[in-house]
Amino acid sequence: MTKIILALLFLSVTSAFAYEKADAFVVKVYDEKVRVLSPVKYDPLLNVIIENKTLVKLTAKVETKEGEVLAYVRIEPGKSKSVSVKQLKDTQIFFVPLSPPSQKVELKLGNKPYEIPPQK
């Protein structure tokens, strides 16, 4: 009985420190925020999955810090789209919503899931 209790306690403690992970960037665009789930390790062929959780058509781009456009997307409400981009090891990548306009979101490798609230 003691072994079962210890096993359950161990599982509950380790699951508390677990967080979501992905093999690609998953960008979920909501009306009031953008939520990003990032991959843990670097891959030169980077996939970015963009989910439109709003009620309007989303137009956006994925670009580098220098402004080089890697991909344009147009996504209907409630739909998602995946784009593949080539990424150099030290290049910063951004997701930029164009319509409806919102702030630029840096896609940070290896982070826990993070949210970007709207600018006011």
N, C-alpha and C positions, 0 to 999 in steps of 0.2 A: 504494500500500500504506500509506503514511504517513497519507493522508487517512482511510482506513478505520479505522486504529488510533485516530486522534484522534476520529473520530465515535463509536466504541465507548466510548472513555474519557469523552467528554462525556455520552453517554447514561447511563453508569453513575453518574457524579457527580450528575447532575440527578435521577435516580430515587432516590438515597439521601436527598435532601432532600424528596421528595414524601411526602405522607401522605394517608390516606383523607379524603374529603370527601363530604358528603351535602346534599340539598336539604331534608331533614327531620331531626329528632332521631331517632336509632335507639338505643333503650335495650334492651340484651340483659341479661336477668336470669339469672344462674347461681346454683348453690348457694352458692358461696364469694365471689362478687363481682358487681358491676354494671358493665357496660362501656357507655360513651356515645360515640356518634359524632354530632357536632353540625354544623349547617349553617354556612356561612361568612358569609352575609349575612342581614340582618333581613328578615322577611316578616310582615306583620300577621296573616295566616292561617297559623298554625303547625301543622305536622303532627308528631305524635309517634308513631313506630312502636315498639311494645313487643313484644319477642320473649321468650317464656318458655322458657328452656333448662333448667329444673328438671324434676323428676319429679312435682311436685305442682301443683295448680291455683293460679294466682296471682291475687290480688285486690289492686288498687292504685288510686291516684288521682293526678291531675295537679292541682296547686294553685299559687296565688300565694304570695308571702312573707307576705301578710296573712291567709292561710288560706282564701281564696276557692277553692272547688272548681271546676275547669274541666272535669273528666271523671273518671268512674269506669270501670274496666275489670275484667273477669274473663276470664282466659285459661287454656285447658287446657294441659297439659304438651306441649311441642314445637310449640306454635302461636304465632301472632302476631296482633296487632290494631293498627289505626291509628286515631288520634283526631285531630280537627282542633280547635284552640282559637284564640281571638282573643287576640293578645298586644299590649299597649301597648309602646312603644319601650323604656322603662326599667323594665319589670316583671320581677321575678325569678320564674322558673317552677321548680317542684320536682316530681320523681317520688317518690311515697311508697308503698312496698310495705306493704300492710296484712296480708296473709296469704299466705305466711309473713311475719311482721313483720321489718323490716329498717330501716336508717337512711334518712333523707331524702336524696335526691340532687338537687343543683342542676343544672339544664340550662343550661349556659353556651354562649352563642352564639359561633361562630367559633373554638373551640378545637380543638386536635388531639384525636384520640380519647383518652379518659381512663377509668381504672378506679377504682372505689370498693371497697376491701376491706371485709370485714365488721368491725363494731365488736366488740371483745372486752371 
